[in-house]
Amino acid sequence: MALYSEKVMDHFRNPRNVGVIENADGVGEVGNAKCGDIMKIYLKITGEQGSEIIEDVKFETFGCGSAIASSSMATELIAGKPLSEALTLTNKAVTEALDGLPAHKLHCSVLAEEAIKAAVKDYYDKNGIAYDPEQFREGDEPHCCGD
């Protein structure tokens, strides 16, 4: 059995939504010091407060193939969706959409979830929108690279 699914390999070789959104409405950057993966998510938001839609989403990732694939898949899963729905995206959903990740690479999907939440929080902060801090509570640092 292959270590990586065809979907992981496809999103690694042909990542979707790579790039920068100039004057993004929300930007989230997260990283894992142990393995060096860094993800940056950019959001362009349209709509009225309470019914915002993610019009565009881009990412920049410095990291392994699993990190790139996780970023790519996560952006695909939230593009065109309500902002409230993006906040419900979990690392498990990213992993499942990729048809799985090796256990020692699951931290990559966690970083993708955290980067999206950081970008949404940045949007809320820039626009003075109240939110429940529990939605953005950071968990323990994800395990990295088999540690």
N, CA and C of each residue as an Amber inpcrd file, in Angstrom:
protein
   441
   0.8360000  -1.1870000   0.0000000   0.0000000   0.0000000   0.0000000
   0.8790000   1.2490000   0.0000000   0.4940000   2.2480000  -0.7690000
   1.2600000   3.4900000  -0.8620000   1.1320000   4.2870000   0.4320000
   2.1760000   5.0180000   0.7480000   2.1850000   5.8520000   1.9490000
   1.1810000   7.0070000   1.8190000   1.0610000   7.5470000   0.5940000
   0.1710000   8.6820000   0.3550000  -0.9000000   8.3100000  -0.6580000
  -2.1140000   8.8250000  -0.4440000  -3.2240000   8.5700000  -1.3690000
  -3.0010000   9.3350000  -2.6730000  -3.7540000   8.9410000  -3.6750000
  -3.6950000   9.6500000  -4.9620000  -4.1070000  11.1120000  -4.7920000
  -5.0940000  11.3650000  -3.9250000  -5.5380000  12.7470000  -3.7040000
  -4.4360000  13.5880000  -3.0700000  -3.7190000  13.0190000  -2.1060000
  -2.6100000  13.7550000  -1.4950000  -1.5780000  14.0870000  -2.5730000
  -1.2290000  13.1110000  -3.3610000  -0.2230000  13.3190000  -4.4050000
  -0.7010000  14.3460000  -5.4310000  -1.9830000  14.3070000  -5.7980000
  -2.5240000  15.2670000  -6.7570000  -2.4610000  16.6860000  -6.2020000
  -2.8810000  16.8770000  -4.9450000  -2.8630000  18.2130000  -4.3460000
  -1.4370000  18.6880000  -4.0690000  -0.5060000  17.7760000  -3.8900000
   0.8990000  18.1540000  -3.7330000   1.4800000  18.5710000  -5.0890000
   1.2370000  17.7760000  -6.1060000   1.8040000  18.0600000  -7.4350000
   1.0850000  19.2080000  -8.1450000  -0.1980000  19.3630000  -7.8850000
  -1.0270000  20.3730000  -8.5530000  -1.8460000  21.1410000  -7.5140000
  -1.1730000  21.8650000  -6.6280000  -1.9220000  22.5460000  -5.5690000
  -2.8830000  23.5960000  -6.1290000  -4.0490000  23.6660000  -5.5040000
  -5.0590000  24.6410000  -5.8830000  -4.9360000  25.8660000  -4.9850000
  -5.2740000  27.0200000  -5.5480000  -5.3790000  28.2690000  -4.7780000
  -4.0590000  28.7490000  -4.1820000  -2.9600000  28.4910000  -4.8550000
  -1.6650000  28.9810000  -4.3770000  -1.5470000  30.4570000  -4.7170000
  -1.0130000  31.2240000  -3.7870000  -0.7530000  32.6300000  -4.0710000
  -1.1030000  33.5350000  -2.9180000  -1.1350000  34.8140000  -3.2340000
  -1.3840000  35.8690000  -2.2640000  -2.5920000  36.6730000  -2.7380000
  -3.4280000  37.0960000  -1.8140000  -4.5000000  38.0320000  -2.1260000
  -4.0560000  39.3830000  -1.5790000  -3.7810000  40.3140000  -2.4880000
  -3.4160000  41.6610000  -2.0610000  -4.6090000  42.2770000  -1.3310000
  -4.3490000  42.9940000  -0.2660000  -5.4030000  43.6230000   0.5360000
  -6.4480000  42.6090000   0.9950000  -5.9850000  41.4390000   1.4260000
  -6.8900000  40.4030000   1.9220000  -7.6900000  40.9230000   3.1140000
  -8.9070000  40.4260000   3.2290000  -9.7580000  40.8080000   4.3530000
  -9.3430000  40.1010000   5.6360000  -8.7410000  38.9420000   5.5060000
  -8.2470000  38.1950000   6.6610000  -7.0260000  37.3980000   6.2560000
  -6.0160000  37.4010000   7.1260000  -4.7890000  36.6410000   6.8740000
  -4.4530000  35.8720000   8.1410000  -4.1800000  34.5840000   7.9760000
  -3.7950000  33.7590000   9.1150000  -2.5030000  33.0260000   8.8170000
  -1.5680000  33.1060000   9.7390000  -0.2980000  32.4030000   9.5750000
  -0.0240000  31.5830000  10.8230000   0.2680000  30.3060000  10.6120000
   0.5900000  29.4010000  11.7100000   1.7940000  28.5670000  11.2990000
   2.4450000  28.0040000  12.3000000   3.5960000  27.1630000  12.0070000
   3.8380000  26.1620000  13.1060000   4.7000000  25.2250000  12.7990000
   5.1030000  24.2100000  13.7590000   6.6160000  24.2540000  13.8460000
   7.1210000  24.6910000  14.9800000   8.5590000  24.8840000  15.1480000
   9.3540000  23.5900000  15.0270000   8.7540000  22.4740000  15.4060000
   9.4950000  21.2070000  15.3830000   9.8380000  20.7640000  13.9650000
   8.9120000  20.9450000  13.0310000   9.1680000  20.4510000  11.6760000
   9.3870000  21.5730000  10.6750000   9.1020000  22.8040000  11.0620000
   9.3550000  23.9330000  10.1760000   8.2390000  24.2660000   9.2110000
   7.0970000  23.5490000   9.2530000   5.9810000  23.8620000   8.3550000
   5.3840000  25.2130000   8.7290000   5.1380000  26.0370000   7.7190000
   4.4960000  27.3330000   7.9130000   3.4040000  27.4620000   6.8690000
   2.1940000  27.8190000   7.3150000   1.0700000  28.0140000   6.4060000
   0.5260000  29.4210000   6.5860000   0.2160000  30.0380000   5.4580000
  -0.3950000  31.3650000   5.4710000  -1.6160000  31.3030000   4.5680000
  -2.7720000  31.6740000   5.1120000  -4.0470000  31.6590000   4.3880000
  -4.5370000  33.0970000   4.2340000  -4.9930000  33.4240000   3.0200000
  -5.5360000  34.7410000   2.7100000  -7.0060000  34.5800000   2.3340000
  -7.8660000  35.4460000   2.8840000  -9.2990000  35.3980000   2.5900000
  -9.7870000  36.7100000   1.9960000 -10.6190000  36.6210000   0.9730000
 -11.3690000  37.7520000   0.4400000 -12.8210000  37.4670000   0.7580000
 -13.4430000  38.3630000   1.5280000 -14.7930000  38.1580000   2.0600000
 -15.7610000  39.1480000   1.4220000 -16.9480000  38.6620000   1.0650000
 -18.0180000  39.5400000   0.5880000 -19.2720000  39.2810000   1.4120000
 -20.2060000  40.2180000   1.3410000 -21.4860000  40.0360000   2.0390000
 -21.5750000  40.8450000   3.3090000 -22.7780000  40.8680000   3.8270000
 -23.0890000  41.5980000   5.0570000 -22.6100000  40.8160000   6.2780000
 -22.3540000  41.5550000   7.3640000 -21.9550000  40.8940000   8.6080000
 -23.0220000  39.8790000   9.0060000 -22.5610000  38.6680000   9.2950000
 -23.4720000  37.5910000   9.6630000 -23.7840000  36.6720000   8.4930000
 -23.5580000  37.1660000   7.2740000 -23.7940000  36.3240000   6.0890000
 -22.6310000  36.4660000   5.0940000 -21.4300000  36.5850000   5.6390000
 -20.2450000  36.7360000   4.7990000 -19.9350000  35.4390000   4.0470000
 -19.4180000  35.6140000   2.8310000 -19.0380000  34.4950000   1.9650000
 -17.5470000  34.6320000   1.6350000 -16.8660000  33.5000000   1.5760000
 -15.4600000  33.5100000   1.1670000 -15.4370000  33.5420000  -0.3570000
 -15.2070000  34.7310000  -0.8880000 -15.1940000  34.9300000  -2.3330000
 -13.9290000  34.3430000  -2.9550000 -12.8030000  34.4820000  -2.2430000
 -11.5390000  33.9560000  -2.7500000 -10.6850000  33.5370000  -1.5630000
  -9.8690000  32.5290000  -1.7770000  -8.9530000  32.0510000  -0.7490000
  -7.6760000  31.5900000  -1.4390000  -6.5460000  31.9910000  -0.8780000
  -5.2400000  31.6010000  -1.4100000  -4.3750000  31.1580000  -0.2320000
  -3.3040000  30.4280000  -0.5570000  -2.3780000  30.0290000   0.4960000
  -0.9480000  30.0480000   0.0070000  -0.0690000  30.1960000   0.9750000
   1.3660000  30.0040000   0.7910000   1.7850000  29.0370000   1.8860000
   2.4720000  27.9820000   1.5080000   2.9300000  27.0030000   2.4950000
   4.3800000  26.6680000   2.2460000   5.1400000  26.7330000   3.3220000
   6.5170000  26.2610000   3.3160000   6.5080000  24.9890000   4.1380000
   6.6980000  23.8590000   3.4820000   6.6570000  22.6120000   4.2230000
   6.6850000  21.4130000   3.3060000   6.3870000  20.2920000   3.8900000
   6.4310000  19.0130000   3.1840000   5.2290000  18.8600000   2.2550000
   5.2140000  17.7710000   1.5040000   4.1180000  17.4880000   0.5900000
   2.7720000  17.3950000   1.2810000   2.7480000  16.8190000   2.4760000
   1.4860000  16.7120000   3.2270000   0.9720000  18.0820000   3.6490000
   1.8830000  18.9890000   3.9790000   1.4890000  20.3460000   4.3580000
   0.9020000  21.0820000   3.1570000   1.5320000  20.9410000   2.0080000
   1.0340000  21.5770000   0.7910000  -0.3210000  20.9890000   0.4100000
  -0.4370000  19.6630000   0.4290000  -1.7010000  19.0080000   0.0860000
  -2.8090000  19.4120000   1.0580000  -2.4950000  19.4910000   2.3470000
  -3.4990000  19.8770000   3.3450000  -3.9620000  21.3120000   3.1220000
  -3.0390000  22.2150000   2.8360000  -3.4010000  23.6080000   2.5580000
  -4.2920000  23.7000000   1.3320000  -3.8980000  23.0060000   0.2760000
  -4.6530000  23.0220000  -0.9710000  -6.0700000  22.4960000  -0.7570000
  -6.1910000  21.3560000  -0.0980000  -7.5070000  20.7670000   0.1330000
  -8.3580000  21.6590000   1.0290000  -7.7660000  22.2130000   2.0780000
  -8.5160000  23.0790000   2.9910000  -9.0910000  24.2840000   2.2540000
  -8.3090000  24.8850000   1.3530000  -8.8260000  26.0360000   0.6120000
  -9.9620000  25.6190000  -0.3180000  -9.8560000  24.4350000  -0.9040000
 -10.9290000  23.9250000  -1.7600000 -12.2150000  23.7240000  -0.9560000
 -12.0720000  23.2760000   0.2740000 -13.2370000  22.9740000   1.1070000
 -13.9730000  24.2180000   1.5940000 -13.2860000  25.3750000   1.6340000
 -13.9530000  26.5850000   2.1370000 -14.2670000  27.6140000   1.0620000
 -13.7000000  27.4840000  -0.1250000 -13.9340000  28.4560000  -1.1930000
 -15.4170000  28.5370000  -1.5330000 -15.9330000  29.7730000  -1.5730000
 -17.3300000  29.9970000  -1.9110000 -18.3150000  29.7050000  -0.8020000
 -17.8260000  29.3160000   0.3550000 -18.6850000  28.9350000   1.4810000
 -18.8860000  30.1210000   2.4320000 -19.9360000  30.0530000   3.2410000
 -20.1170000  31.0640000   4.2870000 -18.9460000  31.0210000   5.2820000
 -18.6030000  32.1850000   5.7930000 -17.5100000  32.2840000   6.7640000
 -17.7880000  31.3970000   7.9760000 -19.0410000  31.3480000   8.3890000
 -19.4140000  30.5240000   9.5480000 -19.1120000  29.0510000   9.2890000
 -19.2650000  28.6130000   8.0470000 -18.9820000  27.2210000   7.7010000
 -17.4710000  26.9540000   7.7200000 -16.6830000  27.9270000   7.2930000
 -15.2220000  27.7700000   7.3130000 -14.7240000  27.5310000   8.7340000
 -15.3850000  28.1640000   9.6910000 -14.9850000  27.9950000  11.0960000
 -15.2440000  26.5850000  11.6130000 -16.0990000  25.8470000  10.9460000
 -16.3950000  24.4850000  11.4020000 -15.4900000  23.4470000  10.7470000
 -14.6440000  23.8710000   9.8070000 -13.7350000  22.9310000   9.1510000
 -12.7680000  22.3520000  10.1750000 -12.6520000  21.0440000  10.1780000
 -11.7570000  20.3730000  11.1230000 -10.6010000  19.7170000  10.3820000
  -9.5420000  19.4500000  11.1240000  -8.4290000  18.7240000  10.5280000
  -8.8730000  17.3370000  10.0720000  -9.8360000  16.7610000  10.7680000
 -10.3520000  15.4480000  10.3760000 -11.0140000  15.5230000   9.0040000
 -11.7750000  16.5890000   8.7520000 -12.4230000  16.7560000   7.4510000
 -11.3920000  16.9140000   6.3350000 -10.3190000  17.6430000   6.6170000
  -9.2470000  17.8170000   5.6300000  -8.5980000  16.4660000   5.3440000
  -8.2830000  15.7330000   6.3940000  -7.6530000  14.4140000   6.2430000
  -8.5550000  13.4640000   5.4560000  -9.8520000  13.4400000   5.7930000
 -10.7870000  12.5660000   5.0820000 -10.9150000  12.9510000   3.6120000
 -10.9390000  14.2510000   3.3290000 -11.0540000  14.7090000   1.9450000
  -9.8260000  14.3130000   1.1210000  -8.6960000  14.1560000   1.7920000
  -7.4620000  13.7190000   1.1260000  -7.3430000  12.1980000   1.0750000
  -8.3640000  11.5010000   1.5360000  -8.3330000  10.0320000   1.6410000
  -7.2330000   9.5600000   2.5930000  -7.0030000  10.3530000   3.6210000
  -6.0760000   9.9640000   4.6820000  -4.6870000  10.5530000   4.5560000
  -4.0280000  10.6280000   5.6950000  -2.6290000  11.0230000   5.8100000
  -1.9620000  10.0360000   6.7440000  -0.6730000   9.7840000   6.5600000
   0.0360000   8.9400000   7.5270000  -0.0420000   9.5770000   8.9150000
  -0.0730000   8.7750000   9.9420000  -0.2190000   9.2770000  11.3200000
   0.8050000  10.3560000  11.6540000   2.0320000  10.1760000  11.1960000
   3.0750000  11.1470000  11.5320000   2.9660000  12.4380000  10.7190000
   1.9540000  12.5300000   9.8540000   1.7270000  13.7400000   9.0630000
   0.3890000  14.4130000   9.3820000  -0.3390000  13.8950000  10.3590000
  -1.6350000  14.4830000  10.7040000  -1.5130000  15.9280000  11.1820000
  -0.3610000  16.2960000  11.7190000  -0.1670000  17.6760000  12.1720000
  -0.3540000  18.6680000  11.0240000  -0.1310000  18.2390000   9.7870000
  -0.3000000  19.1240000   8.6340000  -1.7620000  19.5400000   8.4780000
  -2.6790000  18.6090000   8.6850000  -4.0980000  18.9450000   8.5840000
  -4.5200000  19.8420000   9.7480000  -3.8970000  19.6580000  10.9020000
  -4.1720000  20.5280000  12.0550000  -3.7330000  21.9590000  11.7420000
  -2.5640000  22.1040000  11.1320000  -2.0910000  23.4380000  10.7670000
  -3.0380000  24.1070000   9.7770000  -3.5780000  23.3590000   8.8260000
  -4.5160000  23.9240000   7.8560000  -5.7670000  24.4570000   8.5610000
  -6.3060000  23.6760000   9.4780000  -7.4740000  24.1230000  10.2580000
  -7.1330000  25.3870000  11.0380000  -5.9830000  25.3930000  11.7030000
  -5.5930000  26.5430000  12.5190000  -5.3370000  27.7900000  11.6800000
  -4.7750000  27.6320000  10.4860000  -4.5050000  28.7780000   9.6150000
  -5.8080000  29.4290000   9.1550000  -6.8030000  28.6050000   8.8370000
  -8.0980000  29.1510000   8.4280000  -8.7420000  29.8950000   9.5890000
  -8.7170000  29.3050000  10.7620000  -9.2940000  29.9790000  11.9320000
  -8.5510000  31.2780000  12.2360000  -7.2460000  31.2860000  12.0730000
  -6.4630000  32.5040000  12.3100000  -6.8360000  33.5950000  11.3030000
  -7.1050000  33.2180000  10.0500000  -7.5040000  34.1920000   9.0370000
  -8.8940000  34.7570000   9.3370000  -9.8010000  33.9100000   9.7770000
 -11.1440000  34.3840000  10.1370000 -11.0570000  35.3040000  11.3490000
 -10.2730000  34.9330000  12.3350000 -10.1010000  35.7760000  13.5280000
  -9.5240000  37.1350000  13.1370000  -8.5560000  37.1380000  12.2230000
  -7.9750000  38.3890000  11.7460000  -9.0430000  39.2560000  11.0850000
  -9.9020000  38.6520000  10.2880000 -11.0080000  39.3820000   9.6560000
 -11.9250000  39.9910000  10.7190000 -12.2990000  39.1920000  11.7020000
 -13.1580000  39.6880000  12.7790000 -12.4850000  40.8390000  13.5200000
 -11.2060000  40.6760000  13.8540000 -10.4830000  41.7220000  14.5820000
 -10.3990000  43.0200000  13.7720000 -10.0910000  42.9180000  12.4840000
  -9.9760000  44.1030000  11.6220000 -11.2980000  44.8520000  11.5020000
 -12.4020000  44.1240000  11.6010000 -13.7150000  44.7150000  11.3950000
 -14.4960000  44.9380000  12.6820000 -13.8520000  44.7210000  13.8220000
 -14.5070000  44.9420000  15.1060000 -15.7060000  44.0500000  15.3350000
 -15.6670000  42.8470000  14.7890000 -16.7800000  41.9030000  14.9250000
 -16.5540000  41.0500000  16.1730000 -17.5420000  41.0500000  17.0560000
 -17.4340000  40.2610000  18.2920000 -17.4890000  38.7690000  17.9740000
 -16.7630000  37.9990000  18.7500000 -16.7420000  36.5440000  18.5680000
 -16.4630000  35.8740000  19.8980000 -16.7570000  34.5980000  19.9320000
 -16.4840000  33.7820000  21.1030000 -15.0220000  33.3380000  21.0440000
 -14.1840000  33.7790000  21.9810000 -12.7720000  33.4070000  21.9570000
 -12.5370000  31.8880000  21.9560000 -13.4990000  31.1360000  22.4800000
 -13.3650000  29.6680000  22.4900000 -13.2920000  29.0890000  21.0760000
 -13.8980000  29.7860000  20.1080000 -13.8400000  29.3310000  18.7210000
 -12.4090000  29.3240000  18.1970000 -11.5680000  30.1360000  18.7980000
 -10.2100000  30.3120000  18.2970000  -9.1560000  29.8530000  19.2930000
  -9.5860000  29.1220000  20.2810000  -8.6600000  28.6130000  21.2900000
  -7.6810000  27.6620000  20.6220000  -6.4120000  27.8960000  20.8770000
  -5.3940000  27.0270000  20.3170000  -5.2050000  25.8320000  21.2160000
  -5.1060000  24.6820000  20.5870000  -4.8720000  23.4570000  21.3350000
  -3.3980000  23.2610000  21.5870000  -3.0480000  22.0570000  21.9930000
  -1.6470000  21.7300000  22.1480000  -0.9990000  21.7390000  20.7840000
   0.2970000  22.0160000  20.7650000   1.0170000  21.9880000  19.5060000
   0.8780000  20.6020000  18.9000000   0.5260000  20.5450000  17.6110000
   0.3330000  19.2370000  16.9960000   1.6470000  18.4430000  16.9610000
   1.4960000  17.1380000  17.0860000   2.6710000  16.2810000  16.9720000
   3.2710000  16.4420000  15.6020000   4.5630000  16.3520000  15.5510000
   5.2410000  16.5730000  14.2780000   6.2370000  15.4630000  13.9990000
   6.2010000  15.0590000  12.7870000   7.2770000  14.2340000  12.2290000
   7.5950000  13.0140000  13.0690000   6.5820000  12.4230000  13.6610000
   6.7610000  11.2010000  14.4230000   7.2200000  11.4100000  15.8500000
   7.3350000  12.6690000  16.2790000   7.7620000  12.9550000  17.6810000
   6.6730000  12.5890000  18.6620000
